[in-house]
């Protein structure tokens, strides 16, 4: 793990010795960072001060080897002067013996014959500038660190991330002040926001660093959204009431539309071609896959975001109170370059669905298979 590859962690993940030294012994008055060396991890503690609010975040990376000592600057200067002096005295004396070739300088060039240099301007319209501070908004007000569960390698894990109420409030006002009612315009505004991109980049990188396999990384992002609490009793809202992904992360819960937009945003940032499936009173996500595993010949694998579910598994009609119709409204999100391999999930979903329908009358062998698949995808986790 490179030295700059820090992973943000929660306080409870710190070893006991770090918990003792990480807490400030005096009142923190300015933002600063402390680094503590240890094995197998080095730890970084960031103290962020905003007005009277102090937030503390914790990071770790693999312990690095002890750096080489660099000679003092004065010693280096002395060596350079000594070598230069020796060269100046002895080099002319040995030139006749080493056969150094001679060179003739070229004649002077007539500068009037040199053609004028034409500079072609750099095309910058596709370069997105770094977002400036949000005007009139205290967007880093009331920071809080949340730990989002996800399931990977048969283990439930967590990703910690600092969110800000000020920024969430900003997006809420932006959403409510929007004059557009066109669905595609609303989705574009929600998923393509420079401020949101800036503040969620840490989370995206944290997800990327969890695996070297890009599909596994995307499945971690999907699992994180699925494990987020679902607002079951909130009616399906109109497009202008759908939350920005940042709002959903800050509140750590959402409707099917909120969670699907968050999942679509994460997949978009990870480079996958993604769409939204909209049904009467419900929304899900589609990710580009091989045609033999897609949903209703759409070219996209079905992803249910309301709770932990196998990718490609399509709930029965009226499952959970909503209807998955045969004709979903498909909303394009982006045309990414990556296609997800869902072969394993597709086969497990085919096996699991009839078992789930007959869960009350399964024999011992069938129940064992049902338990195996449920454990593989953390399906018994309740949001």
C-alpha positions as CSV (number, residue, x, y, z in Angstrom):
1,X,0.0,0.0,0.0
2,X,1.6,3.3,-1.0
3,X,2.4,5.8,1.7
4,X,-0.3,8.2,0.5
5,X,-3.0,5.5,0.3
6,X,-4.8,6.4,3.5
7,X,-8.0,4.6,4.4
8,X,-10.5,6.5,6.5
9,X,-11.7,4.5,9.5
10,X,-14.1,4.8,12.4
11,X,-13.0,5.4,16.0
12,X,-13.9,1.9,17.1
13,X,-11.5,0.5,14.5
14,X,-8.5,2.1,16.3
15,X,-6.3,-0.1,18.5
16,X,-6.4,0.6,22.2
17,X,-3.0,2.4,22.1
18,X,-4.2,4.8,19.4
19,X,-7.4,5.6,21.3
20,X,-5.3,6.8,24.2
21,X,-3.0,9.0,22.1
22,X,-5.4,10.2,19.4
23,X,-7.7,12.2,21.7
24,X,-6.5,15.8,22.2
25,X,-5.1,16.6,25.6
26,X,-5.9,20.3,25.3
27,X,-8.4,22.5,23.5
28,X,-8.0,22.3,19.8
29,X,-7.7,25.9,18.3
30,X,-6.7,25.2,14.8
31,X,-7.0,22.6,12.1
32,X,-4.0,20.2,12.0
33,X,-2.9,16.6,11.4
34,X,-0.9,14.2,13.5
35,X,0.7,11.0,12.3
36,X,1.5,8.0,14.6
37,X,3.8,5.1,13.5
38,X,2.8,1.6,14.4
39,X,2.6,-2.0,13.2
40,X,1.0,-3.2,11.1
41,X,-0.5,0.2,10.4
42,X,0.5,3.8,10.7
43,X,-2.4,6.2,11.8
44,X,-3.3,9.7,10.8
45,X,-5.6,11.9,13.0
46,X,-7.1,15.0,11.4
47,X,-8.5,17.7,13.7
48,X,-10.7,20.1,11.7
49,X,-11.8,23.3,13.4
50,X,-14.7,25.3,12.1
51,X,-15.9,28.1,14.4
52,X,-16.5,26.4,17.7
53,X,-16.9,23.0,16.2
54,X,-14.1,20.4,16.2
55,X,-14.4,17.2,14.2
56,X,-11.9,14.4,14.4
57,X,-11.3,11.9,11.6
58,X,-9.1,8.8,11.6
59,X,-7.1,7.2,8.8
60,X,-4.6,4.3,8.5
61,X,-2.2,2.9,6.0
62,X,0.2,0.0,5.9
63,X,3.3,0.7,8.1
64,X,6.1,2.1,6.0
65,X,9.8,1.2,6.2
66,X,12.1,3.7,8.1
67,X,13.1,6.3,5.6
68,X,16.8,6.7,4.6
69,X,18.7,9.4,6.3
70,X,19.6,12.2,3.9
71,X,23.1,13.7,4.4
72,X,23.2,17.2,5.8
73,X,23.0,20.0,3.2
74,X,26.4,21.5,4.1
75,X,28.1,18.1,3.6
76,X,26.6,17.8,0.1
77,X,27.7,21.3,-0.8
78,X,31.2,20.5,0.3
79,X,31.4,17.4,-1.8
80,X,30.1,19.2,-4.9
81,X,32.7,22.0,-4.5
82,X,35.5,19.5,-4.0
83,X,34.6,17.5,-7.1
84,X,34.2,20.7,-9.2
85,X,37.7,21.9,-8.1
86,X,39.4,18.6,-8.9
87,X,37.8,18.6,-12.4
88,X,38.8,22.1,-13.1
89,X,42.5,21.4,-12.4
90,X,43.0,18.0,-13.9
91,X,40.5,17.7,-16.8
92,X,42.4,20.0,-19.2
93,X,45.6,17.9,-18.6
94,X,44.1,14.6,-19.6
95,X,42.2,15.8,-22.7
96,X,45.0,15.0,-25.1
97,X,45.2,11.4,-23.9
98,X,41.5,10.5,-24.0
99,X,40.9,11.5,-27.6
100,X,38.0,13.9,-27.1
101,X,36.6,14.8,-30.6
102,X,36.5,18.4,-31.6
103,X,33.4,20.2,-32.9
104,X,32.9,23.2,-35.2
105,X,30.3,25.7,-34.3
106,X,27.6,26.2,-37.1
107,X,27.5,29.5,-38.9
108,X,25.2,32.2,-37.6
109,X,21.6,31.8,-38.6
110,X,19.8,34.6,-40.4
111,X,16.9,35.2,-38.0
112,X,14.9,36.8,-40.7
113,X,14.6,33.4,-42.5
114,X,13.1,31.7,-39.4
115,X,9.4,31.2,-40.0
116,X,7.1,32.7,-37.4
117,X,6.0,30.3,-34.7
118,X,2.2,29.9,-34.6
119,X,0.7,28.8,-31.2
120,X,-2.5,26.8,-31.4
121,X,-4.8,27.6,-28.4
122,X,-5.5,24.6,-26.0
123,X,-9.0,23.4,-26.2
124,X,-10.4,23.8,-22.6
125,X,-14.1,23.4,-23.0
126,X,-14.0,19.8,-21.7
127,X,-11.9,20.6,-18.7
128,X,-14.0,20.9,-15.6
129,X,-12.6,23.6,-13.2
130,X,-12.3,22.9,-9.5
131,X,-15.5,24.1,-7.8
132,X,-15.2,27.3,-5.9
133,X,-16.7,27.8,-2.4
134,X,-20.5,27.8,-2.5
135,X,-21.5,31.4,-2.1
136,X,-23.3,32.4,1.0
137,X,-23.3,28.9,2.4
138,X,-21.6,27.5,5.5
139,X,-21.3,24.1,3.8
140,X,-18.9,22.6,6.3
141,X,-21.2,23.3,9.2
142,X,-22.0,20.5,11.7
143,X,-19.8,17.7,10.5
144,X,-20.6,14.1,11.4
145,X,-18.9,10.8,10.7
146,X,-21.1,8.0,9.5
147,X,-20.1,4.3,9.1
148,X,-21.9,2.7,6.1
149,X,-22.1,-1.2,6.2
150,X,-21.5,-3.3,3.1
151,X,-21.0,-7.0,2.5
152,X,-17.9,-8.4,0.8
153,X,-15.9,-11.6,0.9
154,X,-18.5,-13.2,3.2
155,X,-17.9,-10.5,5.8
156,X,-19.9,-7.4,6.8
157,X,-17.5,-4.4,6.7
158,X,-17.8,-0.6,7.1
159,X,-16.7,2.5,5.2
160,X,-16.5,5.7,7.4
161,X,-17.2,9.1,5.8
162,X,-17.5,12.6,7.1
163,X,-20.7,14.5,6.0
164,X,-21.7,18.1,6.6
165,X,-25.2,19.3,7.4
166,X,-24.4,22.6,5.8
167,X,-23.7,21.0,2.4
168,X,-26.8,18.8,2.7
169,X,-29.0,21.8,3.5
170,X,-27.5,23.6,0.4
171,X,-28.5,20.7,-1.9
172,X,-32.0,20.6,-0.3
173,X,-32.5,24.3,-1.1
174,X,-31.2,23.8,-4.6
175,X,-33.6,21.0,-5.2
176,X,-36.6,22.9,-3.8
177,X,-35.8,26.1,-5.7
178,X,-35.5,24.2,-9.1
179,X,-38.0,25.4,-11.7
180,X,-37.7,22.4,-13.9
181,X,-40.2,19.6,-13.8
182,X,-38.7,17.6,-16.7
183,X,-37.5,14.3,-15.4
184,X,-34.3,14.1,-17.4
185,X,-33.4,17.7,-16.4
186,X,-33.9,16.9,-12.7
187,X,-31.8,13.7,-12.9
188,X,-29.0,15.6,-14.7
189,X,-29.0,18.3,-12.0
190,X,-28.9,15.7,-9.3
191,X,-26.2,13.5,-10.7
192,X,-23.9,16.1,-12.3
193,X,-23.1,18.7,-9.7
194,X,-19.5,19.9,-9.3
195,X,-19.8,20.6,-5.5
196,X,-21.2,17.1,-5.0
197,X,-18.4,15.5,-7.1
198,X,-15.8,17.4,-5.0
199,X,-17.1,16.3,-1.6
200,X,-17.9,12.7,-2.6
201,X,-14.5,12.1,-4.2
202,X,-13.1,10.8,-0.9
203,X,-15.9,8.2,-0.6
204,X,-15.4,7.1,-4.2
205,X,-11.6,6.6,-3.7
206,X,-12.3,4.8,-0.5
207,X,-14.6,2.4,-2.4
208,X,-12.0,2.0,-5.2
209,X,-9.3,1.1,-2.7
210,X,-11.3,-1.8,-1.3
211,X,-10.5,-4.1,-4.2
212,X,-8.2,-4.3,-7.2
213,X,-11.1,-5.9,-9.2
214,X,-13.4,-3.2,-10.8
215,X,-16.5,-5.4,-10.7
216,X,-15.9,-6.2,-7.0
217,X,-15.5,-2.5,-6.4
218,X,-18.9,-1.7,-8.1
219,X,-20.6,-4.5,-6.1
220,X,-19.2,-3.0,-2.9
221,X,-20.8,0.3,-3.8
222,X,-24.1,-1.5,-4.6
223,X,-24.0,-3.4,-1.3
224,X,-23.3,-0.1,0.6
225,X,-26.5,1.4,-0.8
226,X,-28.6,-1.7,-0.3
227,X,-27.5,-1.8,3.4
228,X,-28.6,1.7,4.0
229,X,-32.0,2.1,5.8
230,X,-35.0,2.2,3.5
231,X,-37.9,4.7,4.0
232,X,-40.6,2.1,3.5
233,X,-43.5,4.3,4.6
234,X,-42.6,7.3,2.5
235,X,-44.8,7.7,-0.6
236,X,-43.0,7.6,-4.0
237,X,-42.2,11.3,-4.7
238,X,-42.2,13.4,-7.8
239,X,-38.9,14.1,-9.5
240,X,-38.4,17.5,-8.0
241,X,-38.5,15.9,-4.5
242,X,-35.8,13.3,-5.2
243,X,-32.8,13.7,-3.0
244,X,-29.3,14.4,-4.2
245,X,-26.9,11.5,-3.4
246,X,-25.1,13.7,-0.9
247,X,-28.4,14.3,1.0
248,X,-29.1,10.5,1.1
249,X,-25.7,9.8,2.5
250,X,-26.0,12.6,5.1
251,X,-29.4,11.3,6.3
252,X,-28.3,7.7,5.9
253,X,-31.6,6.6,4.6
254,X,-33.9,7.1,1.6
255,X,-36.8,6.0,-0.6
256,X,-36.3,3.7,-3.6
257,X,-35.7,6.8,-5.8
258,X,-33.2,8.3,-3.4
259,X,-31.2,5.1,-3.0
260,X,-31.4,4.2,-6.7
261,X,-30.0,7.7,-7.6
262,X,-27.2,7.2,-5.1
263,X,-26.3,3.8,-6.5
264,X,-26.5,5.2,-10.1
265,X,-24.2,8.0,-9.1
266,X,-21.6,5.7,-7.6
267,X,-21.7,3.3,-10.6
268,X,-21.4,6.3,-12.9
269,X,-18.3,7.6,-11.1
270,X,-16.8,4.0,-11.2
271,X,-17.2,4.0,-15.0
272,X,-20.2,1.7,-15.6
273,X,-23.0,2.3,-18.1
274,X,-26.0,2.8,-16.0
275,X,-29.8,3.5,-16.3
276,X,-32.7,3.9,-13.9
277,X,-35.7,1.5,-14.1
278,X,-38.9,3.4,-13.0
279,X,-42.1,1.5,-12.2
280,X,-45.4,2.7,-10.7
281,X,-44.4,3.8,-7.3
282,X,-40.8,2.4,-7.4
283,X,-37.4,2.8,-8.8
284,X,-34.4,0.4,-9.4
285,X,-31.1,0.6,-11.2
286,X,-29.8,-1.1,-14.3
287,X,-26.1,-1.8,-15.1
288,X,-24.8,-2.8,-18.5
289,X,-24.2,-6.6,-18.7
290,X,-24.1,-9.4,-21.2
291,X,-27.5,-9.9,-23.0
292,X,-28.1,-13.4,-21.5
293,X,-28.3,-11.9,-18.0
294,X,-30.2,-8.7,-18.6
295,X,-33.7,-7.6,-17.5
296,X,-36.4,-8.0,-20.1
297,X,-34.0,-7.6,-23.0
298,X,-33.0,-4.1,-21.9
299,X,-29.2,-4.9,-22.0
300,X,-29.0,-4.0,-18.3
301,X,-28.9,-6.2,-15.1
302,X,-31.6,-5.4,-12.6
303,X,-30.4,-4.0,-9.2
304,X,-32.8,-3.7,-6.3
305,X,-31.6,-0.9,-3.9
306,X,-34.1,-1.0,-1.1
307,X,-32.4,-3.9,0.7
308,X,-29.6,-6.5,0.3
309,X,-30.6,-8.4,-2.8
310,X,-28.8,-10.5,-5.4
311,X,-27.9,-8.5,-8.6
312,X,-30.2,-9.6,-11.4
313,X,-32.8,-10.8,-8.9
314,X,-36.2,-9.3,-9.7
315,X,-38.8,-9.1,-6.9
316,X,-42.2,-10.6,-7.6
317,X,-45.0,-8.2,-8.4
318,X,-46.3,-6.3,-5.4
319,X,-43.3,-7.6,-3.4
320,X,-42.8,-5.1,-0.6
321,X,-45.8,-3.0,-1.6
322,X,-44.8,-1.9,-5.1
323,X,-45.3,-3.3,-8.6
324,X,-42.5,-4.4,-10.9
325,X,-44.2,-4.2,-14.2
326,X,-43.2,-5.8,-17.5
327,X,-42.7,-2.3,-19.0
328,X,-40.4,-0.2,-16.9
329,X,-39.7,3.4,-17.9
330,X,-35.9,3.4,-18.7
331,X,-34.1,6.6,-17.8
332,X,-30.5,6.9,-19.1
333,X,-27.9,8.0,-16.6
334,X,-24.5,7.8,-18.5
335,X,-22.8,5.8,-21.2
336,X,-19.8,4.3,-19.2
337,X,-17.3,2.0,-20.8
338,X,-17.5,-0.8,-18.3
339,X,-19.8,-3.8,-18.5
340,X,-20.4,-5.8,-15.3
341,X,-19.9,-9.5,-15.1
342,X,-23.0,-10.9,-13.3
343,X,-22.9,-14.6,-14.3
344,X,-22.4,-15.8,-10.7
345,X,-25.2,-13.6,-9.4
346,X,-27.6,-14.6,-12.2
347,X,-27.1,-18.3,-11.4
348,X,-27.6,-17.8,-7.7
349,X,-30.7,-15.7,-8.3
350,X,-32.2,-18.5,-10.5
351,X,-31.6,-21.0,-7.7
352,X,-32.8,-18.7,-4.9
353,X,-36.1,-17.5,-6.3
354,X,-38.1,-20.8,-6.2
355,X,-36.6,-21.5,-2.8
356,X,-37.8,-18.2,-1.5
357,X,-41.3,-18.8,-2.9
358,X,-41.4,-22.1,-1.1
359,X,-39.5,-21.1,2.0
360,X,-42.2,-22.4,4.4
361,X,-42.1,-26.0,3.0
362,X,-38.4,-26.5,2.2
363,X,-36.8,-29.9,2.9
364,X,-33.4,-30.1,4.6
365,X,-31.4,-30.0,1.4
366,X,-33.4,-27.1,0.0
367,X,-33.2,-25.2,3.3
368,X,-29.4,-25.7,3.4
369,X,-29.1,-24.2,-0.1
370,X,-31.4,-21.3,0.9
371,X,-29.3,-20.6,3.9
372,X,-26.1,-20.8,1.8
373,X,-27.2,-18.2,-0.7
374,X,-28.7,-16.0,2.0
375,X,-25.4,-15.9,3.8
376,X,-23.4,-15.3,0.6
377,X,-25.3,-12.1,-0.1
378,X,-26.2,-11.0,3.5
379,X,-29.9,-11.3,2.5
380,X,-31.1,-11.6,6.1
381,X,-29.8,-8.2,6.9
382,X,-32.7,-5.8,7.7
383,X,-32.4,-2.1,6.8
